[in-house]
Amino acid sequence: MLRTFALAAALSMVAIGAQAETHEVQMLNTGEKGLMVFEPDYIHIQPGDTVTFVPTDPSHNAESIEGMIPEGAEPFKGQINEEISVTFDVEGVYGVKCMPHYPMGMVAVVQVGEATNLEEAKAVSHPGQAAARMEEALAQVQ
């Protein structure tokens, strides 16, 4: 009986983990939308999913933007030239930037489930070309 219970518990944990997905976002010098971009620059995922930010081209990182993460979520900051995987557990809108190329417009939006903090995210100001690119990315939020 104990062995059956342990097996059932283990299988249920595997089933829960199997539902979460991993998504990939490329960090590029040149992409479909121009220079210094995340591709895609908008992604809609579910709570528990993971996004891996891949420095396909050198000199990039991925980090959260202050004021553009939902309440209760942890900020993240990847190192230059290093892949970072982030598991998003809190619903809302997350702004992402490449610190060295932020003024050039290297930004992205990750929507996790419902966009609970969309108005707060829209209120954040951005330098240079990041303002227009962030506006475009936020316009995709559902």
GUMAR-971972 format. One line per field, with one value per atom (N, C-alpha, C): residue in one letter; atom name; x, y, z. Coordinates in steps of 0.05 Angstrom, whole numbers, padded with zeros to 5 digits. Layout:
<rs>
residu = (a|...) $
atome = (CA|...) $
X = (X|...) $
Y = (Y|...) $
Z = (Z|...) $
</rs>
This chain:
<rs>
residu = (m|m|m|l|l|l|r|r|r|t|t|t|f|f|f|a|a|a|l|l|l|a|a|a|a|a|a|a|a|a|l|l|l|s|s|s|m|m|m|v|v|v|a|a|a|i|i|i|g|g|g|a|a|a|q|q|q|a|a|a|e|e|e|t|t|t|h|h|h|e|e|e|v|v|v|q|q|q|m|m|m|l|l|l|n|n|n|t|t|t|g|g|g|e|e|e|k|k|k|g|g|g|l|l|l|m|m|m|v|v|v|f|f|f|e|e|e|p|p|p|d|d|d|y|y|y|i|i|i|h|h|h|i|i|i|q|q|q|p|p|p|g|g|g|d|d|d|t|t|t|v|v|v|t|t|t|f|f|f|v|v|v|p|p|p|t|t|t|d|d|d|p|p|p|s|s|s|h|h|h|n|n|n|a|a|a|e|e|e|s|s|s|i|i|i|e|e|e|g|g|g|m|m|m|i|i|i|p|p|p|e|e|e|g|g|g|a|a|a|e|e|e|p|p|p|f|f|f|k|k|k|g|g|g|q|q|q|i|i|i|n|n|n|e|e|e|e|e|e|i|i|i|s|s|s|v|v|v|t|t|t|f|f|f|d|d|d|v|v|v|e|e|e|g|g|g|v|v|v|y|y|y|g|g|g|v|v|v|k|k|k|c|c|c|m|m|m|p|p|p|h|h|h|y|y|y|p|p|p|m|m|m|g|g|g|m|m|m|v|v|v|a|a|a|v|v|v|v|v|v|q|q|q|v|v|v|g|g|g|e|e|e|a|a|a|t|t|t|n|n|n|l|l|l|e|e|e|e|e|e|a|a|a|k|k|k|a|a|a|v|v|v|s|s|s|h|h|h|p|p|p|g|g|g|q|q|q|a|a|a|a|a|a|a|a|a|r|r|r|m|m|m|e|e|e|e|e|e|a|a|a|l|l|l|a|a|a|q|q|q|v|v|v|q|q|q) $
atome = (N|CA|C|N|CA|C|N|CA|C|N|CA|C|N|CA|C|N|CA|C|N|CA|C|N|CA|C|N|CA|C|N|CA|C|N|CA|C|N|CA|C|N|CA|C|N|CA|C|N|CA|C|N|CA|C|N|CA|C|N|CA|C|N|CA|C|N|CA|C|N|CA|C|N|CA|C|N|CA|C|N|CA|C|N|CA|C|N|CA|C|N|CA|C|N|CA|C|N|CA|C|N|CA|C|N|CA|C|N|CA|C|N|CA|C|N|CA|C|N|CA|C|N|CA|C|N|CA|C|N|CA|C|N|CA|C|N|CA|C|N|CA|C|N|CA|C|N|CA|C|N|CA|C|N|CA|C|N|CA|C|N|CA|C|N|CA|C|N|CA|C|N|CA|C|N|CA|C|N|CA|C|N|CA|C|N|CA|C|N|CA|C|N|CA|C|N|CA|C|N|CA|C|N|CA|C|N|CA|C|N|CA|C|N|CA|C|N|CA|C|N|CA|C|N|CA|C|N|CA|C|N|CA|C|N|CA|C|N|CA|C|N|CA|C|N|CA|C|N|CA|C|N|CA|C|N|CA|C|N|CA|C|N|CA|C|N|CA|C|N|CA|C|N|CA|C|N|CA|C|N|CA|C|N|CA|C|N|CA|C|N|CA|C|N|CA|C|N|CA|C|N|CA|C|N|CA|C|N|CA|C|N|CA|C|N|CA|C|N|CA|C|N|CA|C|N|CA|C|N|CA|C|N|CA|C|N|CA|C|N|CA|C|N|CA|C|N|CA|C|N|CA|C|N|CA|C|N|CA|C|N|CA|C|N|CA|C|N|CA|C|N|CA|C|N|CA|C|N|CA|C|N|CA|C|N|CA|C|N|CA|C|N|CA|C|N|CA|C|N|CA|C|N|CA|C|N|CA|C|N|CA|C|N|CA|C|N|CA|C|N|CA|C|N|CA|C|N|CA|C|N|CA|C|N|CA|C|N|CA|C|N|CA|C|N|CA|C|N|CA|C|N|CA|C|N|CA|C|N|CA|C|N|CA|C|N|CA|C|N|CA|C|N|CA|C|N|CA|C|N|CA|C|N|CA|C|N|CA|C|N|CA|C|N|CA|C) $
X = (00017|00000|00017|00038|00056|00070|00079|00093|00074|00049|00029|00025|00023|00020|00044|00068|00092|00094|00086|00087|00066|00042|00022|00031|00043|00053|00075|00093|00115|00104|00084|00072|00057|00044|00029|00049|00072|00092|00103|00107|00116|00095|00070|00048|00047|00050|00049|00073|00097|00120|00118|00104|00102|00084|00067|00049|00064|00085|00100|00116|00119|00133|00158|00177|00201|00200|00204|00204|00231|00238|00264|00262|00278|00279|00308|00312|00339|00347|00372|00382|00401|00393|00406|00416|00438|00447|00429|00420|00402|00379|00354|00332|00311|00287|00265|00258|00261|00253|00276|00299|00322|00345|00360|00384|00378|00393|00391|00363|00356|00329|00328|00306|00298|00278|00281|00262|00253|00226|00206|00208|00197|00197|00172|00154|00130|00124|00119|00112|00091|00071|00049|00052|00057|00061|00042|00044|00027|00044|00032|00047|00061|00086|00101|00119|00114|00130|00157|00177|00204|00211|00224|00235|00265|00278|00307|00315|00330|00340|00368|00372|00396|00412|00437|00453|00465|00447|00455|00479|00478|00500|00513|00539|00552|00544|00550|00547|00519|00503|00475|00470|00450|00439|00410|00396|00367|00363|00348|00342|00315|00302|00275|00279|00257|00257|00242|00255|00243|00216|00195|00168|00152|00164|00150|00150|00146|00141|00118|00101|00078|00086|00069|00074|00078|00098|00104|00123|00130|00149|00178|00196|00225|00238|00253|00268|00290|00299|00321|00341|00366|00387|00408|00409|00429|00455|00476|00503|00506|00524|00530|00541|00532|00540|00533|00514|00506|00476|00469|00441|00429|00404|00390|00362|00355|00328|00313|00289|00272|00245|00238|00211|00193|00171|00152|00128|00126|00104|00082|00087|00067|00055|00029|00015|00021|00022|00026|00043|00051|00068|00096|00116|00144|00158|00171|00188|00216|00229|00256|00273|00298|00316|00343|00359|00387|00401|00414|00424|00443|00462|00480|00465|00443|00430|00401|00396|00369|00362|00379|00372|00368|00380|00377|00351|00336|00310|00309|00329|00329|00313|00286|00267|00248|00235|00215|00195|00172|00151|00144|00143|00133|00107|00085|00059|00055|00050|00046|00016|00001|-00028|-00042|-00057|-00071|-00052|-00057|-00040|-00049|-00043|-00053|-00042|-00018|-00005|00000|-00017|-00012|-00010|-00028|-00028|-00002|00007|00032|00055|00055|00077|00078|00054|00053|00062|00061|00069|00099|00114|00144|00155|00173|00186|00212|00220|00243|00260|00287|00305|00305|00310|00315|00294|00304|00287|00272|00279|00265|00236|00231|00203|00184|00192|00174|00172|00195|00194|00178|00180|00164|00134|00128|00100|00089|00105|00096|00093|00111|00109|00085|00080|00058|00031|00031|00006|-00003|00015|00009|-00004|-00003|-00013|-00043|-00051|-00079|-00094) $
Y = (-00024|00000|00025|00026|00049|00053|00031|00032|00043|00036|00046|00076|00084|00113|00129|00119|00133|00135|00113|00113|00134|00134|00153|00182|00187|00214|00222|00204|00210|00215|00199|00203|00230|00238|00263|00286|00285|00306|00308|00285|00285|00297|00291|00302|00333|00342|00371|00385|00373|00384|00383|00363|00359|00381|00393|00414|00440|00446|00470|00468|00491|00491|00509|00504|00521|00535|00561|00578|00590|00597|00608|00635|00654|00681|00686|00694|00700|00729|00734|00761|00765|00784|00787|00815|00817|00843|00854|00836|00844|00823|00833|00815|00827|00816|00825|00854|00864|00891|00911|00902|00920|00911|00931|00926|00922|00905|00900|00894|00868|00859|00833|00829|00803|00792|00766|00753|00728|00726|00747|00768|00792|00814|00814|00795|00791|00761|00751|00723|00721|00705|00700|00671|00668|00641|00637|00614|00607|00607|00612|00610|00582|00583|00558|00552|00566|00563|00577|00568|00579|00592|00614|00627|00627|00617|00617|00639|00658|00680|00672|00670|00659|00682|00687|00707|00696|00695|00685|00701|00726|00744|00754|00761|00769|00797|00801|00827|00833|00812|00817|00803|00814|00801|00805|00792|00796|00801|00823|00829|00843|00840|00853|00883|00897|00927|00935|00952|00962|00974|00967|00977|00962|00942|00926|00897|00891|00863|00864|00843|00843|00842|00851|00850|00821|00816|00789|00774|00784|00771|00780|00762|00768|00779|00802|00811|00792|00793|00776|00792|00783|00796|00776|00772|00754|00768|00753|00764|00767|00785|00790|00763|00757|00733|00706|00707|00682|00678|00653|00645|00646|00655|00655|00643|00625|00613|00624|00634|00646|00631|00621|00608|00630|00635|00656|00643|00648|00637|00656|00682|00703|00715|00715|00726|00756|00765|00793|00798|00824|00833|00838|00828|00832|00846|00869|00882|00871|00867|00856|00874|00878|00894|00880|00888|00882|00908|00907|00931|00947|00935|00951|00963|00952|00961|00972|00977|00987|01013|01034|01059|01055|01033|01027|01013|01006|00994|00964|00953|00924|00917|00913|00907|00886|00873|00852|00852|00839|00836|00806|00796|00769|00773|00762|00762|00735|00734|00708|00708|00690|00689|00715|00725|00750|00774|00796|00820|00837|00827|00840|00868|00874|00899|00915|00912|00925|00956|00968|00997|01007|00993|01001|00998|00976|00972|00993|01001|01023|01049|01054|01079|01083|01062|01063|01077|01096|01109|01095|01098|01084|01103|01099|01117|01111|01132|01130|01113|01096|01079|01058|01053|01033|01042|01068|01077|01067|01071|01063|01033|01019|00990|00977|00989|00978|00983|01006|01012|00991|00984|00964|00937|00930|00903|00902|00924|00925|00925|00935|00935|00906|00887|00859|00844|00857|00844|00839|00815|00807|00810) $
Z = (00000|00000|00000|00017|00019|-00008|-00020|-00046|-00067|-00067|-00087|-00083|-00058|-00052|-00062|-00056|-00064|-00095|-00108|-00138|-00148|-00137|-00145|-00141|-00118|-00112|-00132|-00138|-00157|-00185|-00194|-00220|-00222|-00200|-00201|-00203|-00190|-00192|-00221|-00233|-00261|-00279|-00274|-00291|-00288|-00263|-00259|-00273|-00271|-00284|-00315|-00325|-00354|-00366|-00351|-00362|-00367|-00352|-00356|-00382|-00396|-00421|-00419|-00437|-00439|-00465|-00465|-00489|-00493|-00517|-00523|-00536|-00526|-00538|-00545|-00570|-00580|-00575|-00568|-00565|-00589|-00607|-00633|-00638|-00653|-00662|-00684|-00702|-00723|-00725|-00727|-00729|-00748|-00747|-00765|-00760|-00736|-00730|-00728|-00737|-00738|-00721|-00711|-00695|-00666|-00653|-00624|-00615|-00618|-00613|-00598|-00584|-00574|-00595|-00601|-00619|-00607|-00601|-00605|-00583|-00589|-00570|-00552|-00558|-00541|-00540|-00516|-00514|-00492|-00497|-00477|-00468|-00442|-00430|-00407|-00395|-00372|-00346|-00323|-00298|-00296|-00288|-00285|-00309|-00332|-00356|-00351|-00367|-00366|-00393|-00392|-00416|-00414|-00434|-00436|-00456|-00446|-00462|-00472|-00498|-00510|-00523|-00515|-00528|-00554|-00574|-00600|-00612|-00609|-00616|-00590|-00590|-00566|-00555|-00530|-00516|-00507|-00502|-00493|-00466|-00452|-00428|-00428|-00409|-00405|-00376|-00370|-00342|-00341|-00318|-00315|-00312|-00320|-00319|-00293|-00278|-00253|-00259|-00243|-00247|-00267|-00280|-00300|-00293|-00268|-00260|-00240|-00240|-00222|-00192|-00175|-00146|-00138|-00122|-00113|-00130|-00153|-00171|-00164|-00169|-00164|-00189|-00187|-00210|-00217|-00242|-00251|-00267|-00268|-00283|-00292|-00318|-00330|-00335|-00337|-00343|-00373|-00381|-00409|-00421|-00445|-00460|-00447|-00427|-00414|-00418|-00424|-00426|-00397|-00396|-00370|-00375|-00357|-00357|-00333|-00338|-00317|-00317|-00294|-00290|-00279|-00293|-00286|-00272|-00246|-00230|-00224|-00225|-00218|-00244|-00246|-00269|-00272|-00297|-00302|-00326|-00329|-00351|-00340|-00354|-00346|-00369|-00363|-00382|-00380|-00403|-00404|-00421|-00412|-00427|-00429|-00449|-00451|-00441|-00418|-00407|-00426|-00439|-00456|-00480|-00489|-00513|-00507|-00482|-00474|-00489|-00489|-00503|-00533|-00544|-00573|-00579|-00558|-00562|-00558|-00545|-00541|-00516|-00521|-00500|-00509|-00489|-00495|-00473|-00479|-00459|-00457|-00432|-00426|-00411|-00423|-00410|-00398|-00372|-00358|-00350|-00363|-00357|-00362|-00342|-00344|-00340|-00354|-00353|-00329|-00305|-00280|-00275|-00285|-00280|-00305|-00325|-00351|-00349|-00334|-00332|-00318|-00298|-00284|-00304|-00319|-00338|-00360|-00369|-00389|-00379|-00353|-00341|-00338|-00342|-00339|-00364|-00360|-00383|-00390|-00415|-00426|-00442|-00442|-00457|-00487|-00502|-00531|-00546|-00563|-00580|-00564|-00539|-00523|-00519|-00518|-00513|-00535|-00560|-00582|-00584|-00581|-00583|-00560|-00536|-00514|-00519|-00530|-00536|-00555|-00576|-00595|-00582|-00565|-00551|-00533|-00518|-00499|-00514|-00539|-00555|-00561|-00559|-00565|-00541|-00518|-00494|-00496|-00489|-00492|-00466) $
</rs>
